[in-house]
Amino acid sequence: MKSKIIFQLTVIIVLSIFGAVAFSQSATQQLTATGMATVFGGDKGLARDQAIDDALRNAVEQGLGTFVQSSTLVENYQVVEDNILSWSNGYVKNYQVVSEGMTDATTYQATIQAELQMSNLKNDWESIRNIINQMSNPRILIIMEEQNIGQSYDRYHFLSVDMTIAEATLINKFLENGFEVVDAATMRANIKKEQAAAALAGNTKVAANIGKSLGAEVIVTGKAVAKVATGINLGGMKSCQANLTARVVKADVATIIATSSAHAASPHIDEVTGGTKAIQKAANKMATELINKIADKWRDEFYNATTIKLNVAGIESFTQLNELKSTLKFYVRGIKDIYQRNFNAGSAELDVKITGNAEQLARQLEVKEFDKFDFQVVGITMNKVAVKIDAKEDVN
């Protein structure tokens, strides 16, 4: 095992030396790629567009493969690969179709010559992994209710299955992108029927409580429904359609940070199989969108400003609370504003708008020397800090 690690490190060092040179010499790359699409209902125009999109994705995959050979970021291969479907156009500087046409009665093919922006690939590759680390590697809990074609479930069926198809697909995508994910079986074994039903019905507070009880900082809840589309003639096959919706919630503060919906279709002779495939396709789309939205949200919070809930105990009076707020604004770097949410029986809840994260705020409160207060951090989560204060004696 040790020799294997040394060998891998040696390969990475060698690749990094030659890769840095290769990458600096060519910020763009010319590639030829072919894409295909099925013609439905005689719509060749739509099939042509889809074939070109497929060719663009294939071109980016080729460029990514070349980039991986000259990069030290090998372990994060999936980070960019999983975003190719939604980001392809952002990597292609320009392209032209060099050949196109029908290859048989139902298939349209297009071959393109594309110029790729390799620098964009590198930047996007690094960004998601970095932002996950900056947000203290939060754990994700995924709860997805699902109803496939021809199946009818009561409100508690969710707990009787090991994992839904939508959950499995989302979990795989989040794992491949570097997230820590709470095991679905552990989740089902530790929540009550009423909790599951409320969370799946959209109760944000219940979903947040489930997440906190299982050690998750972020919860994804949603629903997947697959049906057979009527009025579509596919030569004996059935057009199976899936619709998915989801929301992303911060567990410790029960606030929504992202929402998404996705649709996908899969023609198949067997409607249950077709419905399953349609749900998988839609879940893949939605996972990519959710990961992008979460990363964008965290990036904005970390570099611009985020809201940290600060629970303060030991306050002797309302006047002292105002002094506390003034002290925090003056002494703590990065605080942009403070909003008082409640004050009762010596305790206050403050929303602190700050550049950084909860851990950085907690560290400053404990380490810095304040003129009027001593702070003791008694609790911390991803978006919340709890402290106890002691007023210093007035030496004047």
N, C-alpha and C positions, 0 to 999 in steps of 0.2 A: 504493500500500500504506500509506504514511504517513498519507494523508488518511483512509483507511478506519479506521485505528486511532484517529485523533483523533475521528472521528465516533462510533465505538463507545464511546469513553470519555465523550464528551459525553452520549450516550444513557444510559449507566450512571449518570452523575452526576445527570441529570434524574430518572431513575427512582428513584434512591435518595432524593432529596428528597421526592418525592410518595409513594414507597412507604413510607417510614418513617412518614409521617402516616397513610396508609391502614391500615397494619398495626396501628399503635397504637390506632386507633379501633375495630378489629374483631378480637378474638382468636378469635371463632368465626364460622362462616358457614353459612347455610341453603342446601341444594342439593337438587334433585330429580334422580334418576337411575334408569335402567332397566337391568335385567340379564336375561339369558336363559340357559337350560340345556336340554340334550337329555335326554329321558326314556329311560332304558335299562331294559329288562325290566319295564316298567310301573310302576317305582318313582317315583311323582309326588312323594312326600315328599322323597326325596333331591334330585330335580330342583328342587323349590321352594327348598331350602336353598342349592343351588348358584346358583340365579338371584338370590337375595338377596345372596349373597357377591359375585357379579358386579356387582350394582348398587352395593354398597358400594365396590368397587374403582373403578367408574366415577365415583362421587361424589368419591372422593379425587383421581382424575385431574383432574376438573373444578376442584376446589379448588386443586390444584397449578398448573394452568394459570393461574388467576386470580392466585395468589401470585407466579408467575414474572413476570407483567406489572408487579408492583410491588416487584421485588426486584433487588438488585445482584448476586445470586449466579447470574446467567444461565448462566455456563459450567458450573455443576455441576448442570444440570437433571436429568441421568440419575441422580444419586446417590440422590435420593428416589424418582424414578419406578421405578427397578429394585427398590426394596424395597416397593412398594405391595402386591404380592401377599401378602407375609408380615406387613405391618404395618398393613393397612387398619383393623382393629378398634381399633388404638391411636390412630387419628386421628379416629374417629367417637365423639362424645360420646353421642349417642343417635339413634335413627331409628325410623320407623314405616312399615309397608307401606301404601301408599295404593291400590294396585290389584294384582291378580295373577290368573293363570289360564293355560289352554292357548291358544296362538295357532294351533296346528295339531296334527296327530296326534302329533308327537314333540317339540314345543317348549313349555317352560313359561316364562312371563314374569312378572317382578315389578318394580313401580315403587315407590321408597321416597322419603321425605322425610328427609334426614339433616342433622344438625348437626355440622359439622367443627370440630375444635380446630386452628386455624391455627398456634398457637404451637408445637404438637408438630411440624408440618411443618417449620417454620423450624429448630427445634433439631436434628432428625434430618438435615436438609439439611447443616447445618454440621459435624456431628459426625464423619462418616466422612472428609471431606476433611481436617479438622484433624488427626485422629489419624494419617492417612497421613503428613502433613508432620512430625508430632512424632516418628515412628519413622524419619525420614530417608529417606522415599520408597523403600521396599524394592522390589526387582524380583522378579517371580513367574515361576516355571517350571511349566508344566502338562504332565503326562504321563498320558494316559488310554488304556488298552487298551480295545478295543471289539469286540464280536461281535454283528452284526445277525442277524436271522432268516434261517435257511437257509444261513448262511455258517459255514465251519469254517476256522480259521486255526491255523498252527503258532505256536510261542512267539515267533518272530522276525518275524512278519508286521507287527508294529507299525512297524518301521523301513522298510517298503516303501511306506507311504502318506505323502502330504504332511501330512495332519492328519486326525484322527478327527472325527466329528460332535460328539462330546462335548467334545473339546478346543476345537474352533472356537467352540462355544456358550459354554463357560467363559471362553475368552480374550476374547470380545466383552464379556461381562458385567464381567470384571475391568477391561478397558480403559475401559468406559463409567463405571465407578466411580472412575476416577482412578489406577489402579495401572499401574506399568510392567511389561510382560510380555515375557519372552524369546521370540524368534521360534521357532516349532515346527520349521521347516525347519533352522534353525541347530542346534537341539538334536539332531535326528536325524542330521545330518551329522557330529556331533562325539562321539557316544557309541558304545560297542561293543555288540554283540548281547547279550553276557553281562550287561553293566551294565543295559541296558534290561529284560531278563528279570528280573533280581534286583530292580530298583526296582519293577516292576509287580507282583512277587510279594509286596511288602511289606517289603523290606529297607530300613530307614530310613537306615542308614549309607551304603549305595550311592546311594540317592536324594539324600542330602545331598552326597555327593562330586560327583555329576553337577551339582547346583545350583552348587556352589562353582566347578567348572571352567568354567561358563558365565556366571559373574558374577551368579547369582541368590541372593537372601537367603532366599527362601521357595519351597518346592516343593510342588505339589499332585499327588499320584499317586492313581490309582484305576482302576476297571474299569466298563464299561458293557455290559450284556447285554440283548438284546431277544428275546422269544419270543412265540409265538401262544398265547393262553389257550384251553384246551379247555373244552367244555361250555357255551359262551356263544353264543346264537343272536341274531345281529344282522341278520337278513334278507339273508344272502348276504355280508355284510362280515365281516372278521376282526378280533378284538380283539387288537391288538398291544400287548404289555406290556413296559416297560423298567424295569430295576433298575440303579441306579448306586450305587457306594460310593467314598469318597475320604478321604484323610487329608492334613493340612497339616503340613509339617515345616520347622523352622528349619535352614537349610543349614549354618551354621557350627558348630552344636552338636549337630545330629542328634537333636533332640527334637520330639515331636509336640505341636502346639498346638491342633489341631482335627480332628474327624472328622465325616463326614456321610454319609447315605444318602438316596436319593430314588426314588420310584416314579411312573410315569405310564403312561397308556394312550391309544391312539389307534386308533379303528376305521378300517379302510381295506380296499378290495378287494384291493390289492396288498400282500402282507405285508412286503416289503422297504421299500416307501415308508412303510407304517404303522409299521414298526419304527424307521425313521429319525426320523419325527415324534415317536414316543414317547420316543426318546432325547433329542431336542431339548427336549421339555417337561420331562423329568426333570432334565436338565442345567441348565435355567433355574431350576428350584426349588432344586437343590443349590447353584448359584452364589450365589443370594441368601442361603441359609443359611450358606455358608462365609464370605462377605464379612461378614455380621453377626457370626459367631463370631470371625473374625480381628480385626475392629474392636473387639469387646468385650474380647478378650484383650489387645490392645495398649493399649486404654484403661486396663484394670486394671493392666497392667505399668507404664505411664508414670506414672499418678497414685498408685498404691499401692506396688507393689514388683515388680521383675523380677530375674531371676538373670543376672548377667553373669559369664562365665568370665574369670578373670584369670590369665594365665600369666606367672609371674615368674621371670626368670633372674638369676643373680649372687648367689644366697643362699649364705652361707658356712657356716652351721650351722643346726641345728634351733632353737637358742635365738634366733638372729637371725630365723628365720621367725616365731616367736611374737611377737618385738618388732615385726616388720613388720605382723602382723595387728592388734596393739594400736594401732599408729600409724595404720593405715587407719581403724579404728573411731573414733579420737579426732579426726582431722583432716578426714576426707572427709565432707562433708555428704550426708545421704541414706542412708548405709549402715546397714542394720538388723541384718545379721549376716554372718558369714563362715564358710564351711564348707571345710575342707581336704580335697581329693580325693586328691592324691598329692604326694610330695616325694622327688626322686631326683636325685643328681648336680648339686646346686646349682640345680635348677629345681623350682618348685612350681606346682600347678594349684589355684586357689581358686575356689569359687563365691561370688560376692559378691551378697548380697540388697540391692538398692538402689532407691530411688525415682529414676526418671529413665531414662537410656539409656546405652549404651556410650560414645558420644561425650562425654557430660557427665562420665562417670567419667574418661576419658582426659584431658580438659581439666583437671580438678582435679589429677590426678596430676602433670602437667607444670608447671602454673602455680603451685601452692601451694608454700610454703616449709615443708619438714618438718624436724624437729629432728635426726633420725638418718639419713635416707636422701635421696638424689637419685634421681628417677625419670626414665627416658627411655622414651617410648612408641615401640615398634618395629613395632607392628602393631595394626590395629583393623578389626573387622567389625561387623555389626549387633548381635551378642550376645557378642562376645569382644574382649578387650584384651590385648595382649602388651607387657610392659615389662621393662626391664633396670634393676636397682638398683645403686647404689654407696653403701656405708656412709660416712657422714661421720666425720671424725676427731673423737675425743673431746677437747674443749678443756680439760676439767678436769684 
